[in-house]
Amino acid sequence: MRFVSPYGRYNLGLIPWKQEKLADGTTRTLKEGFMAQFGDGDFTDQERQAAYDHFGSTIKKGSRRDESGNDSDQDWRIGTFDTLDIHDLELRSNVEKLMVDHPLHGRDFLLVQRPATPAPWPRYDEVKVIGRRTIDDVARQIVEKIEELGLDPDQVIAYERENLNREQVVAAVTAHIEGSQVAGPIEVTV
């Protein structure tokens, strides 16, 4: 999930840290907390538009007009936070729920739905484990189709993660990308 804020470097404490003070004056962390840290300048056109549509007056507050009388660019004020940056799936799920249910959601930050990644080819979802076809066969067939149709492997990975989320397929396509970057003419000097 991606969230936008009208504040470029907005921080939102979601899970408190639990610490105890020891006799020697140091502290020991009993439970790790989590703070959503919004970064600035990392937004798509759709996210920019959503931010201006929802937070327009907040983003433009204090803006100056340029020589032609238009508001100057205030994009630097827009912050984004992407839960995909959280690698722990349990923590990610917890953070997403906390953010969507947070009382400041809609006031200080907003969930922006990503447009769905289109299927790499019309019948992509039909390439699945059936009968004797193993997941390895499926992954191999998808990699062959990428080559055959000249598809963008990154788009295939994005679609796979959003929809079917088969790790073996993602791993096979990633290996294909890494293998194709290594392949090529090798110069040997004697």
C-alpha beads as a LAMMPS data file, in Angstrom:
LAMMPS data file: protein, C-alpha beads

190 atoms
189 bonds

1 atom types
1 bond types

-500.0 500.0 xlo xhi
-500.0 500.0 ylo yhi
-500.0 500.0 zlo zhi

Masses

1 110.0

Atoms # bond

1 1 1 0.000 0.000 0.000
2 1 1 1.153 3.524 -0.748
3 1 1 0.219 6.561 1.258
4 1 1 0.699 10.253 0.450
5 1 1 0.939 13.176 2.819
6 1 1 0.956 16.939 2.280
7 1 1 4.082 16.966 4.449
8 1 1 7.316 15.896 2.762
9 1 1 9.040 14.272 5.717
10 1 1 6.103 13.261 7.833
11 1 1 6.672 10.692 10.611
12 1 1 3.862 8.681 12.132
13 1 1 4.495 6.565 15.237
14 1 1 2.378 3.445 14.892
15 1 1 3.801 0.855 17.271
16 1 1 5.418 2.150 20.477
17 1 1 8.816 0.908 21.578
18 1 1 8.926 -0.728 24.999
19 1 1 12.115 -0.084 26.896
20 1 1 13.336 -0.396 30.431
21 1 1 15.963 1.638 32.165
22 1 1 18.722 -0.433 33.716
23 1 1 20.562 0.295 36.970
24 1 1 23.684 1.440 35.086
25 1 1 21.652 4.179 33.309
26 1 1 21.385 2.456 29.930
27 1 1 18.143 1.321 28.349
28 1 1 17.211 -2.069 27.005
29 1 1 14.616 -2.491 24.268
30 1 1 11.989 -5.046 25.227
31 1 1 9.844 -4.652 22.128
32 1 1 10.671 -2.970 18.827
33 1 1 8.298 -0.258 17.698
34 1 1 7.602 1.118 14.237
35 1 1 7.426 4.598 12.782
36 1 1 6.162 5.249 9.255
37 1 1 8.613 7.709 7.729
38 1 1 7.329 9.471 4.637
39 1 1 9.946 10.427 2.067
40 1 1 9.675 13.369 -0.275
41 1 1 9.853 13.445 -4.057
42 1 1 9.096 9.747 -4.633
43 1 1 5.590 9.827 -6.083
44 1 1 3.879 8.852 -9.299
45 1 1 1.747 11.216 -11.365
46 1 1 -1.346 9.485 -9.996
47 1 1 -0.162 9.947 -6.395
48 1 1 0.703 13.595 -7.075
49 1 1 -2.777 14.184 -8.471
50 1 1 -4.410 12.412 -5.508
51 1 1 -2.384 14.565 -3.099
52 1 1 -3.397 17.809 -4.812
53 1 1 -7.023 16.679 -5.112
54 1 1 -7.277 15.796 -1.430
55 1 1 -4.764 18.122 0.272
56 1 1 -4.619 20.961 -2.282
57 1 1 -4.984 23.889 0.103
58 1 1 -2.521 22.380 2.595
59 1 1 0.092 21.765 -0.105
60 1 1 -0.327 25.253 -1.591
61 1 1 -0.358 27.055 1.781
62 1 1 2.322 29.728 1.760
63 1 1 3.169 29.171 -1.905
64 1 1 4.455 32.018 -4.021
65 1 1 3.341 32.966 -7.492
66 1 1 5.830 32.876 -10.357
67 1 1 6.282 35.614 -12.984
68 1 1 3.219 34.472 -14.969
69 1 1 0.961 34.605 -11.908
70 1 1 0.691 30.824 -11.429
71 1 1 1.327 29.046 -8.158
72 1 1 4.923 27.871 -7.954
73 1 1 5.588 24.141 -7.867
74 1 1 4.898 22.786 -4.390
75 1 1 5.603 19.124 -5.160
76 1 1 8.455 19.116 -2.653
77 1 1 5.806 19.185 0.067
78 1 1 4.304 15.819 -0.934
79 1 1 5.521 12.825 1.077
80 1 1 5.031 9.133 0.334
81 1 1 5.240 5.938 2.350
82 1 1 5.204 2.475 0.779
83 1 1 4.458 -0.538 2.962
84 1 1 6.252 -2.775 0.438
85 1 1 9.475 -1.428 1.956
86 1 1 8.630 -3.449 5.085
87 1 1 10.079 -6.912 4.484
88 1 1 8.515 -8.623 7.521
89 1 1 5.116 -9.689 6.172
90 1 1 3.451 -9.820 9.585
91 1 1 4.696 -6.336 10.474
92 1 1 3.650 -5.033 7.039
93 1 1 0.134 -6.363 7.481
94 1 1 -0.086 -4.868 10.975
95 1 1 1.220 -1.460 9.789
96 1 1 -1.223 -1.387 6.849
97 1 1 -4.171 -2.049 9.175
98 1 1 -2.973 0.548 11.683
99 1 1 -2.543 3.190 8.986
100 1 1 -5.903 2.597 7.298
101 1 1 -7.688 2.675 10.680
102 1 1 -5.640 5.588 12.064
103 1 1 -7.625 8.698 13.097
104 1 1 -5.278 10.928 11.052
105 1 1 -5.937 8.934 7.864
106 1 1 -7.561 11.395 5.470
107 1 1 -6.272 14.406 7.374
108 1 1 -2.473 14.050 7.502
109 1 1 -2.028 11.175 5.051
110 1 1 -4.101 9.245 2.532
111 1 1 -4.069 5.743 1.045
112 1 1 -3.602 5.893 -2.725
113 1 1 -4.653 2.787 -4.598
114 1 1 -2.210 1.703 -7.262
115 1 1 -3.613 1.064 -10.689
116 1 1 -3.679 -2.677 -11.260
117 1 1 -0.804 -4.073 -13.305
118 1 1 -2.250 -5.602 -16.469
119 1 1 -1.736 -9.304 -17.138
120 1 1 1.405 -9.917 -19.240
121 1 1 -0.782 -11.763 -21.784
122 1 1 -4.519 -12.458 -21.829
123 1 1 -4.427 -16.044 -20.518
124 1 1 -1.555 -15.634 -18.038
125 1 1 -3.649 -16.763 -15.057
126 1 1 -4.362 -20.085 -16.786
127 1 1 -0.685 -21.100 -16.554
128 1 1 -0.902 -22.962 -13.271
129 1 1 -0.216 -26.301 -11.619
130 1 1 -2.648 -28.852 -13.038
131 1 1 -2.281 -32.626 -13.063
132 1 1 1.357 -33.522 -13.716
133 1 1 2.434 -29.925 -14.363
134 1 1 4.581 -28.840 -11.394
135 1 1 5.278 -25.313 -10.243
136 1 1 8.728 -25.649 -11.846
137 1 1 7.029 -26.444 -15.178
138 1 1 4.803 -23.383 -14.742
139 1 1 7.794 -21.135 -13.973
140 1 1 9.721 -22.492 -16.970
141 1 1 6.699 -21.983 -19.248
142 1 1 6.315 -18.366 -18.096
143 1 1 10.019 -17.630 -18.701
144 1 1 9.731 -19.176 -22.191
145 1 1 6.681 -16.994 -22.910
146 1 1 8.598 -13.883 -21.793
147 1 1 11.278 -14.716 -24.351
148 1 1 8.790 -15.661 -27.072
149 1 1 6.671 -12.511 -26.750
150 1 1 9.495 -10.143 -25.801
151 1 1 7.775 -9.135 -22.564
152 1 1 9.147 -6.917 -19.828
153 1 1 10.126 -9.325 -17.007
154 1 1 9.628 -6.600 -14.385
155 1 1 5.980 -6.254 -15.441
156 1 1 5.551 -10.044 -15.168
157 1 1 7.025 -9.977 -11.646
158 1 1 4.803 -7.037 -10.640
159 1 1 1.673 -8.793 -11.926
160 1 1 2.675 -12.083 -10.305
161 1 1 3.271 -10.453 -6.908
162 1 1 -0.027 -8.512 -7.029
163 1 1 -2.179 -11.441 -8.099
164 1 1 -0.938 -15.022 -7.809
165 1 1 2.193 -14.410 -5.729
166 1 1 3.967 -17.688 -6.561
167 1 1 7.487 -17.329 -5.185
168 1 1 8.906 -19.998 -7.536
169 1 1 7.663 -18.015 -10.558
170 1 1 9.110 -14.761 -9.202
171 1 1 12.429 -16.512 -8.512
172 1 1 12.530 -18.030 -12.020
173 1 1 11.794 -14.705 -13.738
174 1 1 14.340 -12.931 -11.516
175 1 1 16.950 -15.580 -12.406
176 1 1 16.051 -15.068 -16.072
177 1 1 16.656 -11.318 -15.722
178 1 1 19.985 -11.853 -13.975
179 1 1 21.009 -14.486 -16.533
180 1 1 20.183 -12.237 -19.483
181 1 1 22.214 -9.380 -17.979
182 1 1 25.263 -11.628 -17.705
183 1 1 24.851 -13.068 -21.197
184 1 1 26.460 -11.296 -24.107
185 1 1 29.754 -11.135 -25.913
186 1 1 32.787 -11.852 -23.775
187 1 1 36.035 -10.246 -24.773
188 1 1 39.140 -12.325 -24.224
189 1 1 42.569 -10.771 -24.399
190 1 1 45.745 -12.788 -24.688

Bonds

1 1 1 2
2 1 2 3
3 1 3 4
4 1 4 5
5 1 5 6
6 1 6 7
7 1 7 8
8 1 8 9
9 1 9 10
10 1 10 11
11 1 11 12
12 1 12 13
13 1 13 14
14 1 14 15
15 1 15 16
16 1 16 17
17 1 17 18
18 1 18 19
19 1 19 20
20 1 20 21
21 1 21 22
22 1 22 23
23 1 23 24
24 1 24 25
25 1 25 26
26 1 26 27
27 1 27 28
28 1 28 29
29 1 29 30
30 1 30 31
31 1 31 32
32 1 32 33
33 1 33 34
34 1 34 35
35 1 35 36
36 1 36 37
37 1 37 38
38 1 38 39
39 1 39 40
40 1 40 41
41 1 41 42
42 1 42 43
43 1 43 44
44 1 44 45
45 1 45 46
46 1 46 47
47 1 47 48
48 1 48 49
49 1 49 50
50 1 50 51
51 1 51 52
52 1 52 53
53 1 53 54
54 1 54 55
55 1 55 56
56 1 56 57
57 1 57 58
58 1 58 59
59 1 59 60
60 1 60 61
61 1 61 62
62 1 62 63
63 1 63 64
64 1 64 65
65 1 65 66
66 1 66 67
67 1 67 68
68 1 68 69
69 1 69 70
70 1 70 71
71 1 71 72
72 1 72 73
73 1 73 74
74 1 74 75
75 1 75 76
76 1 76 77
77 1 77 78
78 1 78 79
79 1 79 80
80 1 80 81
81 1 81 82
82 1 82 83
83 1 83 84
84 1 84 85
85 1 85 86
86 1 86 87
87 1 87 88
88 1 88 89
89 1 89 90
90 1 90 91
91 1 91 92
92 1 92 93
93 1 93 94
94 1 94 95
95 1 95 96
96 1 96 97
97 1 97 98
98 1 98 99
99 1 99 100
100 1 100 101
101 1 101 102
102 1 102 103
103 1 103 104
104 1 104 105
105 1 105 106
106 1 106 107
107 1 107 108
108 1 108 109
109 1 109 110
110 1 110 111
111 1 111 112
112 1 112 113
113 1 113 114
114 1 114 115
115 1 115 116
116 1 116 117
117 1 117 118
118 1 118 119
119 1 119 120
120 1 120 121
121 1 121 122
122 1 122 123
123 1 123 124
124 1 124 125
125 1 125 126
126 1 126 127
127 1 127 128
128 1 128 129
129 1 129 130
130 1 130 131
131 1 131 132
132 1 132 133
133 1 133 134
134 1 134 135
135 1 135 136
136 1 136 137
137 1 137 138
138 1 138 139
139 1 139 140
140 1 140 141
141 1 141 142
142 1 142 143
143 1 143 144
144 1 144 145
145 1 145 146
146 1 146 147
147 1 147 148
148 1 148 149
149 1 149 150
150 1 150 151
151 1 151 152
152 1 152 153
153 1 153 154
154 1 154 155
155 1 155 156
156 1 156 157
157 1 157 158
158 1 158 159
159 1 159 160
160 1 160 161
161 1 161 162
162 1 162 163
163 1 163 164
164 1 164 165
165 1 165 166
166 1 166 167
167 1 167 168
168 1 168 169
169 1 169 170
170 1 170 171
171 1 171 172
172 1 172 173
173 1 173 174
174 1 174 175
175 1 175 176
176 1 176 177
177 1 177 178
178 1 178 179
179 1 179 180
180 1 180 181
181 1 181 182
182 1 182 183
183 1 183 184
184 1 184 185
185 1 185 186
186 1 186 187
187 1 187 188
188 1 188 189
189 1 189 190
